[in-house]
Amino acid sequence: MTAARLIELWRGGLRESSHLGHVVISDAEGVVEAWGNPGTVIFPRSSCKMIQALPLVESGAADAAGLGSEQLALACASHNGARAHVDRVSAWLSGLGLEEEDLRCGAHMPRDPAEHRRLLCSDTAPCQIHNNCSGKHAGFLTLKRHMKAGPEYVEIDHPVQRAVRRAFEEVTGETAAGWGIDGCAAPNFACTVEGLARAMASFARPGAGARGAAQRRLVEAMIAHPGLVAGEGRACTELMRAMKGRAAVKTGAEAVFVGIVPERGLGIALKVSDGGTRGAEAAITALMVHLGLLEEGHPVVGKYLTDPIRNWRGMATGEMRRASGFPN
């Protein structure tokens, strides 16, 4: 099966661009709906941070360190590097007796406009805590300390990453198809789109025991703190706020998006083949409308899917549309 046409850009009555990809909606029994090829192997990138955080919670490391829902949300986050994010990660590390230098994620300028401007105007270099993955890495450090393991926690054979791989393979129901190094230097394990959707369905309808309790806590943390999961102006944050606790969504680099819908026991995974964030954000928005989690007329649907595309003079020049048959 080939990729399905998901989202189209129209201008002057002509289709100018198309975003093709693969989408699976799954429940505990299997695939509910699909577009494209469910067996396409992908890197989930940051969309799977809740899976990477599972060992942190189910091992008891989170409770031993006294972590609350804010820290758990940050462990699942690709944050903007705003003060709300930086201050909380800094306090988390300090509470562990650790410092910024213990992180292994690297530094980049924050996406948050105010913090970006503050660093530029003060001629201050960003630190690793500004990295959008610093919450995930603080979680890795918490688990590393609990395990009494060595400092290089991003190495593929480190006990932290071995625990992450076990959790990943168990919830996807697949042996990892391979692994690559993510932007934050941590391993990222490959799976099929169907496997990723299956994993999200397990978070939507968790079972008993430590695994189920950990999944429930992580989803609840994401839903309770959408601003920590991403930040102002970001699709993850704005979509979760608009859905008022009915679902969690999480983006990943190269146009991956996942959704977790507890009230229906559904997990969603999508990958836009061209790697374009615009297409992935439009596609996940269309799916939330399709599932009845957002009203068609909600402003957030307009922002990511239905509002006219305007040029620098404010003129409507085009529009994005759902491709025929997506969603049904």
N, C-alpha and C positions, 0 to 999 in steps of 0.2 A: 504494500500500500504506500502511496505517495503522500506528501504533505497536503493538507487541505487548505483552501483559501479561507482565511478567517476574517480579515479586516481589509477594507479597500479605501484608497484616497481618490476622491473624484474632484475634478476641476474643469469648469467650462463644459459640463455635460459628458466628459470623457473620463474613463478610469485611468488615473495617472500612475498609481502604484498599488501593489498588493502585498499584504503580509500573510505568508503561508506558514503553517505550523501543525502541531499535533496537540490534541487536548483529550484528556480522559477525566470523566467523573466516575468515581467508584464508591461503593459501599462495602460493608464487610463481606458480602457474598461475591463481589467481583465488579466488572465494568457495568455501569448503568448507561452511560452515553459516551461516545467517542467520535472524534473527528481526526482525520489523518491516520497515522500508524501508531497504535498504542505501544508497539514493540520497539519504537525508536529509542536508541540508547543516548542518553544525555548526561551532562554534568549538571546536577541541580544548583550548583553554586550556592549563593547565600539563601536560597529559598528553603534549604533543609536545616537551617540553624536550630530549629526545635528538636530535630533528630540528634544533632551534635551535642545538644544540651541534656539529652536524656541521661547519660551516665552521671552527670553532675548531680541530678536530683535523685535517681533511683539508687545510687551508691550510698546515699546518706551524707555526701559531702556538703550539699547545699544547707541541710539542716545543721550540720556540725559547725558550719561557718555562720549560722544565723541569717542566711539570706532570706529576703522577703520577695514579694511579688515584683517590685521594681527591678531588683537585680535579675530575677528570672526573665523579665521582659527584655532587659538589656542583653542577656545571654542569647536571646533570639533575634537581636536587632542588627540592622544595617543603618546606623543612626547618622544624623547630620553633623555631629560634632558640635552641637550647640552647648551652651553652658549647662543646660539641664542634663545633657548626656555626660559631658566631660566631668562635671563636679561629682556626679553619682559614681562614675567609674573610678575616679580618683579616691573617693571615700571608701569604696569597696576594696581597692588595693591596699589602702592604708589600714583598713580593719584587719587585713590578712597579714600585716607586717611586711608588705611588698611595696615595690616602687615601679615607676614607669619603665625602668630599665629591665624589669623582669618580663615584660611583654616581648613577644616575638612577631608582632604584626606589621611593624614598620610604620612610618609617619606619612601623612599627606595633609594638604590643606583641607579644612572642614568645608562641608557643603553649606552649612548654616551661614547666611549672609552677615549677620552681626558678628559672629566669632571670626569669620574670614576677614572682615574689615578691621576688627580689633588687632588681629595678628599683623596684617599689612601695615596699619598705621603706627604700630609700636615696633615695627621691624623685628618681630618675634617669629621664630620658626615654629611650625606646628610640632607637637610631640606625638608619640604613639597613641596616647589616649584620645587624640582627635581622629584616629583611624576609625572608620565606620564599623569595624569589627572588634573594637576594643572590649565591648561587653562580652562577646563570645570568648575572647582570649582571657578575660578575667575569670570566666567560668572554667576554662581549661586550667588556669593556674590554681583555682580553688580545688579542682579535682586532683591535680598533680600533688598539691600539698597533702590532701587527704590520703593519697596513695603512697606518700613518702617517696615519690619518684624524682628523677633527675630534672634539671632545668630546661632541657631542650624538648619541650612538650609538643612541638609541631613535627618532630621527626616521625616517619611512618611507623617505625617499630617501637615508639614510646608507648608505655602502658595507657596513656590518655587516648592516643589515636587507635590503639588496638581495641579499647573499650568503645570508642565511637564507631569503628568499623563493625563490631559485633552488633551494636544497636541498629546501625544502618541496614545491615543485611537481614536482621530479624524483622524489622518493621516493613521493609520493602518486599520481603519474601523472596529475595534474590541474592545470589552471590555477586558481589560488586564486579562489574564488567571491566574495571580498571580504576585507576586513580590518577589525578593530576594535582598540581600545586595551585591553590587559589591565590587571589590577589593579596591576601593577608598572610601568605606563607604556609597555611595549614593544608593538609591533604583534603581533597574533595573526591568522593567516591562516585562512580558512574552507575546508573541504573536505567531501566526503561521508564518512559513516561507513565506507563501503567503501574510499575512498581512504586513510583513516587506518589501517584494518586492513591494506591493501596495503603501506603504509609500514612498519608494524610487522613484517610478514612479511619485508620486505627487511632489517630488522635481525636477524631470526631466522636468515636464511640469506644472509649478505652475499656479494657477489661479489668479484671481484679488484680490485686497484688501490687508490688512496687512499681512495675512498669506502667500499669494503668493509672496509678496515683500520680506518677511523674508526668505522664502525658496530660492528665487533667489539669495539673497545676501550671504547666507551661502554657497551655491554651488559655486558661483563665488569666494568666499574667499578661499575655499579649492583648487580650480583649480589654483588660482593665487599664492598660497603659499604652494606647495606640501611639501617643506622642513620643514614647521612648523607643518604640519598635522602629520608627523611621524619623519623623519630624515634620515640622510645618511645611506645607506645600507638597508633601510626598503622597503618592497614591496609596501606599499601605495605610498610612495614618488616616487620610481623608476617607477612604473607603470603609475602614473599620468604624470610624466615628459615625459615618452615615448609616451603617447597618445596626448601630446601637446594641452591640454585644451579641448579635446573632451569628457572626462568623469572624474568623481570623484569616487574614491574607498576608502573604509575604513574597516579596520579589527576590529575584536572584539575577546576577549579571548574565549578559547574553540572552536576555528576554525570556527568562523562566519566571513563572508565577505559580504559587500554590494557594489553595483555599481549604479551610477546615470549617465545616458546618455542623456543629454539634446537634442542633435540633432535628436534623435529618440524617445524621450519621454518614455524611458525605465528605469525601476527600476529592480535591480537584488538583490536577497538575497540567500545566501547559508550557509549551516551548515554541516560540516564534523562530522560524528557521533562520531569518536574516539577522537575528540578534538585536533587533531594534526595540528599544524600550517603549516607544510610542505604540507599536502594535500589541505588545504584551499587556500594557495598561488598558488599552481599549478592549482587548479580548477578555481579560478578567472582569472588567466592568460589565461587558455584555453577558457574561455567564452569571454574574450576581443578579442582573435583571431577569435573566432566563429562569433562575431558581426562585424568583419572588422575594429576594432579599433586599432589593432596591426598586423603587418606583422609577419608571421611565423618565418622569419629569423632574427627578431630584437633581439639584445643581451639580452634584459630583458626577452624575452620569453625563451631564452636558460637558463638563470640563474634560473628561477623558474619552468621550465617545461621540456625543451628538451635537455639540456646539459648532457653529461655523468656524472654519479656519480663516483667520484674518491676517492681512498684511500689515506693514508698518504704519499705514495710514488708517487702519481700522476697517478697511473694506473686506467684506466677506469674499473670499477667493476660492473656497472649496469646502469639502466636508469629508469626514470619515463615515463609512458605512459598514455594517455587518455584511459579510459576503452571503450570497444566497445559500441557505441551509445552515448558516451558523449564527446563533444557535437555532435549533429547529423551532 
